[in-house]
């Protein structure tokens, strides 16, 4: 092996370039951060109205808080060594599931009477 071959960058076949991976992670990370902010905002608003949560309500809020973080991590790991369209599909799928989790927890808070007046 010559010196020129040893210093040449290694190309991955079928993968997305690193700079594009970082760009996608930052771009879609903003949307996941917005989902996380929605949960924090809901939590602050409910508590500022003088309302509280039952243990089930706290469990639902914790799930809603952790879901965007976990789904972003899963989308990043699943899409990092894939082609560009598959990486984007992973992020979009994660955002869709994150939206469903937030909507479901919002509905469950009301249906299960998990928000109570102290």
N, CA, C and O atoms as a GROMACS GRO file, in nm:
protein
  472
    1UNK      N    1   0.085  -0.116   0.000
    1UNK     CA    2   0.000   0.000   0.000
    1UNK      C    3   0.090   0.123   0.000
    1UNK      O    4   0.181   0.135   0.082
    2UNK      N    5   0.065   0.214  -0.091
    2UNK     CA    6   0.148   0.333  -0.101
    2UNK      C    7   0.100   0.440  -0.004
    2UNK      O    8  -0.009   0.428   0.053
    3UNK      N    9   0.177   0.543   0.014
    3UNK     CA   10   0.143   0.652   0.106
    3UNK      C   11   0.020   0.728   0.061
    3UNK      O   12  -0.057   0.776   0.145
    4UNK      N   13   0.000   0.742  -0.072
    4UNK     CA   14  -0.116   0.815  -0.123
    4UNK      C   15  -0.244   0.738  -0.093
    4UNK      O   16  -0.347   0.798  -0.062
    5UNK      N   17  -0.239   0.605  -0.101
    5UNK     CA   18  -0.358   0.524  -0.074
    5UNK      C   19  -0.394   0.526   0.074
    5UNK      O   20  -0.511   0.524   0.110
    6UNK      N   21  -0.293   0.531   0.159
    6UNK     CA   22  -0.318   0.528   0.303
    6UNK      C   23  -0.380   0.659   0.352
    6UNK      O   24  -0.457   0.659   0.448
    7UNK      N   25  -0.348   0.772   0.286
    7UNK     CA   26  -0.402   0.900   0.332
    7UNK      C   27  -0.532   0.939   0.263
    7UNK      O   28  -0.592   1.040   0.300
    8UNK      N   29  -0.578   0.863   0.166
    8UNK     CA   30  -0.702   0.895   0.096
    8UNK      C   31  -0.821   0.867   0.188
    8UNK      O   32  -0.823   0.765   0.257
    9UNK      N   33  -0.921   0.956   0.188
    9UNK     CA   34  -1.039   0.934   0.272
    9UNK      C   35  -1.116   0.811   0.224
    9UNK      O   36  -1.122   0.782   0.105
   10UNK      N   37  -1.174   0.742   0.317
   10UNK     CA   38  -1.249   0.622   0.285
   10UNK      C   39  -1.392   0.661   0.252
   10UNK      O   40  -1.458   0.729   0.331
   11UNK      N   41  -1.440   0.619   0.137
   11UNK     CA   42  -1.578   0.647   0.096
   11UNK      C   43  -1.667   0.533   0.141
   11UNK      O   44  -1.633   0.416   0.125
   12UNK      N   45  -1.781   0.568   0.196
   12UNK     CA   46  -1.880   0.467   0.233
   12UNK      C   47  -1.974   0.447   0.116
   12UNK      O   48  -2.016   0.544   0.052
   13UNK      N   49  -2.006   0.327   0.088
   13UNK     CA   50  -2.098   0.302  -0.022
   13UNK      C   51  -2.241   0.312   0.028
   13UNK      O   52  -2.278   0.247   0.126
   14UNK      N   53  -2.323   0.391  -0.040
   14UNK     CA   54  -2.464   0.402  -0.008
   14UNK      C   55  -2.497   0.492   0.109
   14UNK      O   56  -2.614   0.518   0.134
   15UNK      N   57  -2.397   0.541   0.180
   15UNK     CA   58  -2.423   0.626   0.296
   15UNK      C   59  -2.435   0.772   0.258
   15UNK      O   60  -2.402   0.812   0.146
   16UNK      N   61  -2.483   0.849   0.352
   16UNK     CA   62  -2.494   0.993   0.334
   16UNK      C   63  -2.366   1.058   0.384
   16UNK      O   64  -2.314   1.016   0.487
   17UNK      N   65  -2.313   1.160   0.316
   17UNK     CA   66  -2.192   1.227   0.364
   17UNK      C   67  -2.212   1.284   0.505
   17UNK      O   68  -2.324   1.317   0.544
   18UNK      N   69  -2.104   1.293   0.579
   18UNK     CA   70  -2.111   1.336   0.718
   18UNK      C   71  -2.172   1.475   0.733
   18UNK      O   72  -2.255   1.496   0.822
   19UNK      N   73  -2.132   1.569   0.649
   19UNK     CA   74  -2.185   1.705   0.660
   19UNK      C   75  -2.335   1.707   0.638
   19UNK      O   76  -2.406   1.788   0.699
   20UNK      N   77  -2.385   1.621   0.552
   20UNK     CA   78  -2.529   1.615   0.527
   20UNK      C   79  -2.601   1.547   0.643
   20UNK      O   80  -2.714   1.584   0.676
   21UNK      N   81  -2.537   1.450   0.706
   21UNK     CA   82  -2.594   1.388   0.826
   21UNK      C   83  -2.612   1.490   0.936
   21UNK      O   84  -2.716   1.495   1.002
   22UNK      N   85  -2.510   1.573   0.956
   22UNK     CA   86  -2.515   1.676   1.060
   22UNK      C   87  -2.623   1.779   1.026
   22UNK      O   88  -2.698   1.822   1.114
   23UNK      N   89  -2.632   1.819   0.901
   23UNK     CA   90  -2.733   1.915   0.858
   23UNK      C   91  -2.873   1.860   0.881
   23UNK      O   92  -2.960   1.931   0.932
   24UNK      N   93  -2.895   1.735   0.844
   24UNK     CA   94  -3.026   1.672   0.867
   24UNK      C   95  -3.057   1.662   1.016
   24UNK      O   96  -3.170   1.688   1.057
   25UNK      N   97  -2.958   1.624   1.096
   25UNK     CA   98  -2.980   1.610   1.240
   25UNK      C   99  -3.017   1.745   1.302
   25UNK      O  100  -3.106   1.751   1.386
   26UNK      N  101  -2.950   1.851   1.262
   26UNK     CA  102  -2.981   1.983   1.316
   26UNK      C  103  -3.119   2.029   1.268
   26UNK      O  104  -3.199   2.078   1.348
   27UNK      N  105  -3.147   2.013   1.140
   27UNK     CA  106  -3.275   2.057   1.084
   27UNK      C  107  -3.392   1.985   1.151
   27UNK      O  108  -3.485   2.048   1.200
   28UNK      N  109  -3.387   1.852   1.152
   28UNK     CA  110  -3.497   1.777   1.213
   28UNK      C  111  -3.494   1.786   1.365
   28UNK      O  112  -3.597   1.773   1.430
   29UNK      N  113  -3.376   1.808   1.422
   29UNK     CA  114  -3.366   1.825   1.567
   29UNK      C  115  -3.446   1.945   1.614
   29UNK      O  116  -3.499   1.943   1.725
   30UNK      N  117  -3.454   2.049   1.533
   30UNK     CA  118  -3.535   2.166   1.570
   30UNK      C  119  -3.682   2.129   1.582
   30UNK      O  120  -3.751   2.178   1.671
   31UNK      N  121  -3.731   2.044   1.494
   31UNK     CA  122  -3.871   2.001   1.501
   31UNK      C  123  -3.896   1.912   1.624
   31UNK      O  124  -3.999   1.923   1.690
   32UNK      N  125  -3.801   1.825   1.653
   32UNK     CA  126  -3.814   1.743   1.774
   32UNK      C  127  -3.807   1.831   1.899
   32UNK      O  128  -3.878   1.806   1.996
   33UNK      N  129  -3.723   1.934   1.897
   33UNK     CA  130  -3.715   2.027   2.010
   33UNK      C  131  -3.847   2.102   2.027
   33UNK      O  132  -3.888   2.131   2.139
   34UNK      N  133  -3.913   2.135   1.917
   34UNK     CA  134  -4.043   2.200   1.925
   34UNK      C  135  -4.145   2.108   1.990
   34UNK      O  136  -4.226   2.152   2.072
   35UNK      N  137  -4.142   1.979   1.954
   35UNK     CA  138  -4.232   1.882   2.018
   35UNK      C  139  -4.206   1.875   2.168
   35UNK      O  140  -4.299   1.869   2.247
   36UNK      N  141  -4.080   1.876   2.205
   36UNK     CA  142  -4.045   1.874   2.347
   36UNK      C  143  -4.093   2.002   2.416
   36UNK      O  144  -4.142   1.997   2.529
   37UNK      N  145  -4.078   2.115   2.349
   37UNK     CA  146  -4.122   2.242   2.407
   37UNK      C  147  -4.273   2.244   2.426
   37UNK      O  148  -4.322   2.301   2.524
   38UNK      N  149  -4.349   2.182   2.336
   38UNK     CA  150  -4.495   2.174   2.351
   38UNK      C  151  -4.533   2.104   2.482
   38UNK      O  152  -4.625   2.147   2.551
   39UNK      N  153  -4.463   1.998   2.514
   39UNK     CA  154  -4.491   1.925   2.637
   39UNK      C  155  -4.456   2.011   2.758
   39UNK      O  156  -4.534   2.018   2.853
   40UNK      N  157  -4.341   2.076   2.756
   40UNK     CA  158  -4.300   2.161   2.867
   40UNK      C  159  -4.400   2.276   2.884
   40UNK      O  160  -4.438   2.309   2.996
   41UNK      N  161  -4.442   2.334   2.774
   41UNK     CA  162  -4.539   2.443   2.779
   41UNK      C  163  -4.672   2.396   2.840
   41UNK      O  164  -4.730   2.466   2.923
   42UNK      N  165  -4.719   2.280   2.800
   42UNK     CA  166  -4.843   2.226   2.855
   42UNK      C  167  -4.829   2.200   3.004
   42UNK      O  168  -4.920   2.231   3.082
   43UNK      N  169  -4.717   2.145   3.044
   43UNK     CA  170  -4.692   2.117   3.185
   43UNK      C  171  -4.691   2.246   3.267
   43UNK      O  172  -4.753   2.253   3.374
   44UNK      N  173  -4.623   2.348   3.218
   44UNK     CA  174  -4.616   2.476   3.289
   44UNK      C  175  -4.754   2.542   3.296
   44UNK      O  176  -4.792   2.597   3.399
   45UNK      N  177  -4.829   2.537   3.187
   45UNK     CA  178  -4.962   2.599   3.187
   45UNK      C  179  -5.056   2.530   3.285
   45UNK      O  180  -5.128   2.596   3.359
   46UNK      N  181  -5.055   2.398   3.286
   46UNK     CA  182  -5.144   2.325   3.378
   46UNK      C  183  -5.107   2.358   3.523
   46UNK      O  184  -5.195   2.382   3.605
   47UNK      N  185  -4.979   2.357   3.554
   47UNK     CA  186  -4.936   2.386   3.691
   47UNK      C  187  -4.960   2.533   3.728
   47UNK      O  188  -4.987   2.563   3.844
   48UNK      N  189  -4.949   2.625   3.632
   48UNK     CA  190  -4.970   2.766   3.662
   48UNK      C  191  -5.116   2.798   3.688
   48UNK      O  192  -5.147   2.899   3.752
   49UNK      N  193  -5.206   2.715   3.639
   49UNK     CA  194  -5.349   2.734   3.667
   49UNK      C  195  -5.388   2.680   3.804
   49UNK      O  196  -5.505   2.685   3.842
   50UNK      N  197  -5.291   2.630   3.877
   50UNK     CA  198  -5.318   2.577   4.010
   50UNK      C  199  -5.371   2.435   4.008
   50UNK      O  200  -5.425   2.388   4.109
   51UNK      N  201  -5.357   2.367   3.898
   51UNK     CA  202  -5.401   2.229   3.888
   51UNK      C  203  -5.285   2.136   3.917
   51UNK      O  204  -5.169   2.178   3.916
   52UNK      N  205  -5.314   2.012   3.944
   52UNK     CA  206  -5.210   1.913   3.972
   52UNK      C  207  -5.233   1.787   3.890
   52UNK      O  208  -5.327   1.779   3.811
   53UNK      N  209  -5.147   1.691   3.910
   53UNK     CA  210  -5.156   1.564   3.838
   53UNK      C  211  -5.172   1.449   3.937
   53UNK      O  212  -5.120   1.454   4.048
   54UNK      N  213  -5.242   1.348   3.894
   54UNK     CA  214  -5.243   1.221   3.966
   54UNK      C  215  -5.114   1.148   3.929
   54UNK      O  216  -5.043   1.193   3.839
   55UNK      N  217  -5.082   1.037   3.994
   55UNK     CA  218  -4.963   0.962   3.952
   55UNK      C  219  -4.969   0.919   3.804
   55UNK      O  220  -4.867   0.918   3.736
   56UNK      N  221  -5.088   0.884   3.757
   56UNK     CA  222  -5.103   0.849   3.615
   56UNK      C  223  -5.072   0.971   3.528
   56UNK      O  224  -5.008   0.958   3.423
   57UNK      N  225  -5.116   1.088   3.570
   57UNK     CA  226  -5.088   1.210   3.495
   57UNK      C  227  -4.940   1.240   3.486
   57UNK      O  228  -4.890   1.279   3.381
   58UNK      N  229  -4.869   1.222   3.598
   58UNK     CA  230  -4.724   1.243   3.596
   58UNK      C  231  -4.655   1.142   3.505
   58UNK      O  232  -4.561   1.176   3.433
   59UNK      N  233  -4.701   1.018   3.508
   59UNK     CA  234  -4.642   0.915   3.421
   59UNK      C  235  -4.664   0.951   3.274
   59UNK      O  236  -4.574   0.935   3.192
   60UNK      N  237  -4.783   0.999   3.242
   60UNK     CA  238  -4.811   1.039   3.103
   60UNK      C  239  -4.724   1.157   3.061
   60UNK      O  240  -4.675   1.161   2.948
   61UNK      N  241  -4.704   1.252   3.150
   61UNK     CA  242  -4.622   1.367   3.116
   61UNK      C  243  -4.474   1.329   3.100
   61UNK      O  244  -4.404   1.384   3.015
   62UNK      N  245  -4.427   1.236   3.181
   62UNK     CA  246  -4.289   1.191   3.167
   62UNK      C  247  -4.270   1.118   3.034
   62UNK      O  248  -4.169   1.138   2.966
   63UNK      N  249  -4.366   1.036   2.996
   63UNK     CA  250  -4.360   0.967   2.867
   63UNK      C  251  -4.360   1.069   2.754
   63UNK      O  252  -4.283   1.058   2.659
   64UNK      N  253  -4.447   1.170   2.765
   64UNK     CA  254  -4.454   1.273   2.662
   64UNK      C  255  -4.324   1.355   2.654
   64UNK      O  256  -4.285   1.399   2.547
   65UNK      N  257  -4.258   1.374   2.769
   65UNK     CA  258  -4.130   1.447   2.769
   65UNK      C  259  -4.016   1.366   2.709
   65UNK      O  260  -3.931   1.420   2.638
   66UNK      N  261  -4.014   1.237   2.737
   66UNK     CA  262  -3.903   1.153   2.691
   66UNK      C  263  -3.919   1.106   2.547
   66UNK      O  264  -3.820   1.071   2.481
   67UNK      N  265  -4.042   1.104   2.497
   67UNK     CA  266  -4.067   1.051   2.362
   67UNK      C  267  -3.990   1.125   2.253
   67UNK      O  268  -3.924   1.060   2.173
   68UNK      N  269  -3.996   1.259   2.244
   68UNK     CA  270  -3.922   1.326   2.136
   68UNK      C  271  -3.771   1.301   2.142
   68UNK      O  272  -3.706   1.289   2.038
   69UNK      N  273  -3.717   1.294   2.262
   69UNK     CA  274  -3.572   1.270   2.276
   69UNK      C  275  -3.536   1.130   2.227
   69UNK      O  276  -3.442   1.113   2.150
   70UNK      N  277  -3.612   1.032   2.273
   70UNK     CA  278  -3.586   0.894   2.232
   70UNK      C  279  -3.611   0.871   2.084
   70UNK      O  280  -3.535   0.799   2.019
   71UNK      N  281  -3.715   0.932   2.031
   71UNK     CA  282  -3.746   0.915   1.889
   71UNK      C  283  -3.643   0.983   1.799
   71UNK      O  284  -3.611   0.932   1.692
   72UNK      N  285  -3.591   1.099   1.842
   72UNK     CA  286  -3.485   1.163   1.766
   72UNK      C  287  -3.360   1.075   1.764
   72UNK      O  288  -3.298   1.057   1.660
   73UNK      N  289  -3.325   1.022   1.880
   73UNK     CA  290  -3.208   0.934   1.888
   73UNK      C  291  -3.226   0.811   1.800
   73UNK      O  292  -3.133   0.769   1.731
   74UNK      N  293  -3.344   0.753   1.803
   74UNK     CA  294  -3.371   0.634   1.722
   74UNK      C  295  -3.363   0.668   1.572
   74UNK      O  296  -3.306   0.592   1.494
   75UNK      N  297  -3.422   0.781   1.533
   75UNK     CA  298  -3.417   0.821   1.392
   75UNK      C  299  -3.274   0.848   1.348
   75UNK      O  300  -3.236   0.813   1.236
   76UNK      N  301  -3.194   0.909   1.435
   76UNK     CA  302  -3.055   0.936   1.401
   76UNK      C  303  -2.977   0.806   1.383
   76UNK      O  304  -2.903   0.790   1.286
   77UNK      N  305  -2.994   0.714   1.477
   77UNK     CA  306  -2.919   0.588   1.471
   77UNK      C  307  -2.963   0.505   1.350
   77UNK      O  308  -2.879   0.448   1.280
   78UNK      N  309  -3.093   0.499   1.325
   78UNK     CA  310  -3.142   0.419   1.212
   78UNK      C  311  -3.104   0.480   1.078
   78UNK      O  312  -3.082   0.406   0.981
   79UNK      N  313  -3.096   0.612   1.068
   79UNK     CA  314  -3.071   0.674   0.939
   79UNK      C  315  -2.929   0.715   0.912
   79UNK      O  316  -2.899   0.761   0.802
   80UNK      N  317  -2.840   0.700   1.008
   80UNK     CA  318  -2.705   0.756   0.991
   80UNK      C  319  -2.622   0.684   0.885
   80UNK      O  320  -2.536   0.748   0.825
   81UNK      N  321  -2.642   0.559   0.861
   81UNK     CA  322  -2.562   0.487   0.762
   81UNK      C  323  -2.643   0.450   0.638
   81UNK      O  324  -2.604   0.362   0.562
   82UNK      N  325  -2.754   0.518   0.620
   82UNK     CA  326  -2.842   0.489   0.508
   82UNK      C  327  -2.832   0.599   0.403
   82UNK      O  328  -2.762   0.699   0.422
   83UNK      N  329  -2.903   0.580   0.293
   83UNK     CA  330  -2.906   0.682   0.189
   83UNK      C  331  -2.990   0.800   0.235
   83UNK      O  332  -3.061   0.791   0.336
   84UNK      N  333  -2.982   0.909   0.163
   84UNK     CA  334  -3.050   1.032   0.200
   84UNK      C  335  -3.202   1.015   0.213
   84UNK      O  336  -3.258   1.057   0.314
   85UNK      N  337  -3.271   0.955   0.116
   85UNK     CA  338  -3.416   0.941   0.131
   85UNK      C  339  -3.457   0.856   0.253
   85UNK      O  340  -3.558   0.885   0.318
   86UNK      N  341  -3.381   0.754   0.283
   86UNK     CA  342  -3.414   0.670   0.398
   86UNK      C  343  -3.387   0.745   0.528
   86UNK      O  344  -3.462   0.732   0.624
   87UNK      N  345  -3.280   0.824   0.532
   87UNK     CA  346  -3.252   0.906   0.651
   87UNK      C  347  -3.366   1.004   0.676
   87UNK      O  348  -3.411   1.020   0.789
   88UNK      N  349  -3.410   1.070   0.571
   88UNK     CA  350  -3.521   1.166   0.584
   88UNK      C  351  -3.647   1.094   0.628
   88UNK      O  352  -3.721   1.145   0.712
   89UNK      N  353  -3.673   0.976   0.573
   89UNK     CA  354  -3.792   0.898   0.612
   89UNK      C  355  -3.786   0.859   0.759
   89UNK      O  356  -3.889   0.858   0.827
   90UNK      N  357  -3.668   0.827   0.809
   90UNK     CA  358  -3.654   0.795   0.951
   90UNK      C  359  -3.690   0.914   1.039
   90UNK      O  360  -3.762   0.900   1.138
   91UNK      N  361  -3.639   1.032   1.003
   91UNK     CA  362  -3.671   1.151   1.080
   91UNK      C  363  -3.820   1.185   1.072
   91UNK      O  364  -3.881   1.219   1.173
   92UNK      N  365  -3.878   1.176   0.953
   92UNK     CA  366  -4.020   1.207   0.938
   92UNK      C  367  -4.107   1.107   1.014
   92UNK      O  368  -4.208   1.144   1.074
   93UNK      N  369  -4.067   0.981   1.011
   93UNK     CA  370  -4.141   0.880   1.088
   93UNK      C  371  -4.133   0.907   1.237
   93UNK      O  372  -4.233   0.894   1.308
   94UNK      N  373  -4.016   0.946   1.285
   94UNK     CA  374  -3.999   0.980   1.426
   94UNK      C  375  -4.084   1.101   1.465
   94UNK      O  376  -4.142   1.104   1.573
   95UNK      N  377  -4.090   1.201   1.377
   95UNK     CA  378  -4.173   1.318   1.406
   95UNK      C  379  -4.321   1.281   1.410
   95UNK      O  380  -4.395   1.332   1.493
   96UNK      N  381  -4.362   1.194   1.321
   96UNK     CA  382  -4.503   1.151   1.319
   96UNK      C  383  -4.538   1.077   1.448
   96UNK      O  384  -4.644   1.101   1.506
   97UNK      N  385  -4.452   0.988   1.491
   97UNK     CA  386  -4.478   0.915   1.615
   97UNK      C  387  -4.475   1.010   1.734
   97UNK      O  388  -4.555   0.995   1.827
   98UNK      N  389  -4.386   1.108   1.734
   98UNK     CA  390  -4.380   1.205   1.842
   98UNK      C  391  -4.509   1.286   1.850
   98UNK      O  392  -4.559   1.312   1.959
   99UNK      N  393  -4.563   1.325   1.736
   99UNK     CA  394  -4.689   1.398   1.734
   99UNK      C  395  -4.804   1.312   1.786
   99UNK      O  396  -4.890   1.361   1.858
  100UNK      N  397  -4.804   1.186   1.749
  100UNK     CA  398  -4.908   1.094   1.796
  100UNK      C  399  -4.899   1.075   1.947
  100UNK      O  400  -5.001   1.073   2.015
  101UNK      N  401  -4.778   1.062   1.999
  101UNK     CA  402  -4.760   1.044   2.144
  101UNK      C  403  -4.811   1.167   2.218
  101UNK      O  404  -4.881   1.154   2.319
  102UNK      N  405  -4.777   1.287   2.170
  102UNK     CA  406  -4.823   1.409   2.237
  102UNK      C  407  -4.975   1.420   2.233
  102UNK      O  408  -5.038   1.452   2.334
  103UNK      N  409  -5.032   1.395   2.117
  103UNK     CA  410  -5.179   1.402   2.105
  103UNK      C  411  -5.246   1.298   2.192
  103UNK      O  412  -5.345   1.327   2.258
  104UNK      N  413  -5.193   1.178   2.194
  104UNK     CA  414  -5.252   1.072   2.275
  104UNK      C  415  -5.243   1.102   2.424
  104UNK      O  416  -5.339   1.079   2.497
  105UNK      N  417  -5.130   1.154   2.469
  105UNK     CA  418  -5.118   1.185   2.611
  105UNK      C  419  -5.209   1.300   2.649
  105UNK      O  420  -5.262   1.302   2.760
  106UNK      N  421  -5.228   1.396   2.559
  106UNK     CA  422  -5.320   1.506   2.587
  106UNK      C  423  -5.462   1.453   2.604
  106UNK      O  424  -5.533   1.494   2.696
  107UNK      N  425  -5.503   1.365   2.517
  107UNK     CA  426  -5.637   1.306   2.526
  107UNK      C  427  -5.648   1.221   2.651
  107UNK      O  428  -5.749   1.228   2.722
  108UNK      N  429  -5.547   1.140   2.680
  108UNK     CA  430  -5.552   1.053   2.798
  108UNK      C  431  -5.554   1.133   2.928
  108UNK      O  432  -5.614   1.088   3.026
  109UNK      N  433  -5.490   1.249   2.930
  109UNK     CA  434  -5.496   1.332   3.050
  109UNK      C  435  -5.640   1.374   3.080
  109UNK      O  436  -5.680   1.377   3.196
  110UNK      N  437  -5.716   1.405   2.978
  110UNK     CA  438  -5.854   1.446   2.997
  110UNK      C  439  -5.947   1.330   3.024
  110UNK      O  440  -6.033   1.339   3.112
  111UNK      N  441  -5.931   1.222   2.951
  111UNK     CA  442  -6.021   1.107   2.964
  111UNK      C  443  -6.002   1.036   3.097
  111UNK      O  444  -6.099   0.992   3.157
  112UNK      N  445  -5.879   1.025   3.143
  112UNK     CA  446  -5.851   0.950   3.266
  112UNK      C  447  -5.860   1.036   3.392
  112UNK      O  448  -5.832   0.988   3.502
  113UNK      N  449  -5.899   1.161   3.377
  113UNK     CA  450  -5.908   1.254   3.490
  113UNK      C  451  -5.775   1.261   3.564
  113UNK      O  452  -5.771   1.261   3.687
  114UNK      N  453  -5.665   1.268   3.488
  114UNK     CA  454  -5.532   1.271   3.547
  114UNK      C  455  -5.491   1.411   3.590
  114UNK      O  456  -5.391   1.426   3.661
  115UNK      N  457  -5.567   1.514   3.550
  115UNK     CA  458  -5.542   1.650   3.593
  115UNK      C  459  -5.647   1.682   3.699
  115UNK      O  460  -5.767   1.672   3.673
  116UNK      N  461  -5.602   1.721   3.817
  116UNK     CA  462  -5.695   1.743   3.928
  116UNK      C  463  -5.670   1.881   3.990
  116UNK      O  464  -5.560   1.936   3.982
  117UNK      N  465  -5.776   1.933   4.050
  117UNK     CA  466  -5.763   2.057   4.126
  117UNK      C  467  -5.727   2.022   4.268
  117UNK      O  468  -5.795   1.940   4.330
  118UNK      N  469  -5.621   2.081   4.323
  118UNK     CA  470  -5.579   2.045   4.460
  118UNK      C  471  -5.675   2.091   4.567
  118UNK      O  472  -5.652   2.068   4.685
   0.00000   0.00000   0.00000
